[in-house]
Amino acid sequence: MNRNPLLAGLRPTHPGEMLREDVLPALGLPKAEVARLLGVSRQTLYDILNEKQPVTAQMALRLGKLCGDGPDIWLRMQQAYDLAMAEAELGEALKGIPTIRAA
């Protein structure tokens, strides 16, 4: 749960957005070629790029190998996105849950 006031109100970044906006342009390859190199269908890649599907552990391994940055960054980005979306969805219900401290 991010409490940075500078980030309040900003939409979380889906890993597909970073892939679409930063990584693929830097690679300079057509999306179909990237899908082929990853060993996935074009539709699977497009679903991630369009933020319709999450980056799974298997996809993180594939992306990490292709980009040379390892799977952890992709999994952490997906986890941060998922947590931000869940927190927004739970909203007031989450505030109503007490925190119990051990005695």
Protein Blocks (a to p, Z undefined) as FASTA:
>chain_A
ZZbfklgoiacddfklmmmmmmmmmnopafklmmmmnopafklmmmmmnopaccdfklmm
mmmmmnonojklmmmmmmmmmmmmmmmmnmmmmmmpccdddZZ
